[in-house]
């Protein structure tokens, strides 16, 4: 019998969405051209050769190693690409993704990547052609709303700030803008360098859709603990209590 | 018993920050992008930098080199209200470089050394046959308060320090022996009976017993030129010279070595431990300062013992500034970011609101402070409730979330409120620590984010060390400190741990947390920093109302 990972507890939409993110079984909402994703990432000009840090593995004469025989290298590793990154900032106002779940998605579904999780940003590093593919997957999927999520290599603050009046996440460097046609456009790359042309990222989610797809627990959405005076713990809290208690007791170890 | 506190204490501060009639609950706003000119302190910096341009002959402060020409101030640059005070200052005023009160706080610690008198008296009496009486002690203290600032005794043709540069230096004695204390001249005495509430005074005197101690504060200017490791050496030399003078000893006789050994080693209490070589600091430097000592240095417990939250939060303020801004932020890391983390814990009445909410909840449930059973179950209930309440406030008031715009800030405040509540409710710091870690895990679970790089070592692994008694990680929280293995780098933790330590004892209305000598030493009313009112004194520093010691203007040309 094939094993089906459980991933995460809970029957609320937040629990269901968290499981979806971890499983990688995500809905594709848009198709941003590869060249545009590459331009926004800002590591190489679209169409330019990949920089490499070593020759292709096939030319290197690898040592006789059982692990190397077991693990097929990613396309980027096989080619000797340098390691580059994409970093996302997700608004706490019902962005579909939250940092840990971008990391879990990466760690579970993407080979040869190194996710890093902070409060206001989430980074994945990988060989360049691999991270380009992983970034496009994030951009195109329901993990991302183009108004509430954006790629920011630096000066990332925005996740906890109030939204702009037009519903866009605040960005000090204004890397994206809300167009008169209702579409969101990328105007600068990850680190704030202006792009040669505006890139149409499509229409943002409505507030209702963002709330439906979000993975964040909030009192004004799906609460994790009910409300003051009317507490009701989500199954995730009960599981967490259990883990916390066991971790605490394990450290005691009175044997 | 606990006073019921009005909830949402932070609203007043938010109104001061964002404007009186501002919609604090709105999730959308027009960002005006007014730049640094919107802020008085940034304007002052820019104007001053312009004046310096010609003088320096090179470029300096210029906020327009920031982020490719987009300066700070794309959102509103808001001021900070020091919690539970009326002081509202700019964020810049809370960087320790701009705040002389914060500098004095640290100077007051590192220039302090506690030295026992009894060992020296035994040398004088038993080895030399000298008589020691209250009169000789008073005479000794008069000479010592001449010598300790850097003046000569015994030797001729000596250089000395200018009294105007070292006027903050003083030595006072204290003892648990009321009969001896009565004989000591008031000017040379820390009067436990006058300074502490009666029950605390009795507890302190019982702990100190018949022993007598010198609370020595060497000149600020000395430790600013040298460091905390200097303090025991500077004081020991002056103590020995004073004994020679006061008791008519031979300057070269072997008994002086006994006095020196007592003053430098055998009878000395440093404020903090020496650090291992990889951190390379001597004693009396901040990395070795235990949370228990920090809790005892802060004097709010004797000034407002009926409000354990207030007591604990003054310790949080002290510890956040000391451990985050000075120790981790400057000794260990560098840069200016750590101030932003630390201020969240002592400004805008946010931690106050969450903590009073928790302690009121616990009091209703368990009938008072230190009444709840010291169990994991207690931490589970209280930390879950307090953490949930706090997260809801951030969700209900987007301006509050924006004020604590970093996850590390929110993590510190939510976990501190959870830990302080659990500690006050049980009177047990370890249960408080358990509440801290549960809050961290709940916070991460709810919002899918936590602090710097997920706080994945310190907090997600943290529950395992709460009740550990393994040799390198098993100390009670009172005895842990900035150099405890898992605590050595993460900002936004150590001050709060000191606050949780204090909370356990404030809940029990204890006279001290771990060391009665530290508690009494910092009760000295002639310290420069105000050790009873930490947040107020930081506010004074920020408002440019505080006068620090160690200034050199007396011996320099006027500006």
Interface residues (C-beta under 8 A of the other chain):
Chain A: X92 X93 X98 X99 X100 X101 X116 X117 X118 X119 X120 X154 X155 X157 X159 X160 X161 X162 X163 X164 X165 X167 X170 X172 X173 X192 X193 X215 X216 X217 X218 X219 X220 X224 X225 X226 X227 X228 X231 X233 X236 X237 X240 X241 X243 X244 X245 X247 X248 X249 X250 X251 X252 X253
Chain B: X26 X27 X28 X29 X30 X31 X67 X68 X70 X74 X75 X376 X380 X384 X385 X388 X389 X391 X392 X395 X396 X398 X399 X401 X402 X404 X405 X406 X407 X408 X410 X411 X434 X437 X438 X441 X442 X444 X445 X446 X447 X448 X449 X450 X451 X452 X453 X454 X456 X461 X463 X464 X465 X466 X467 X468 X469
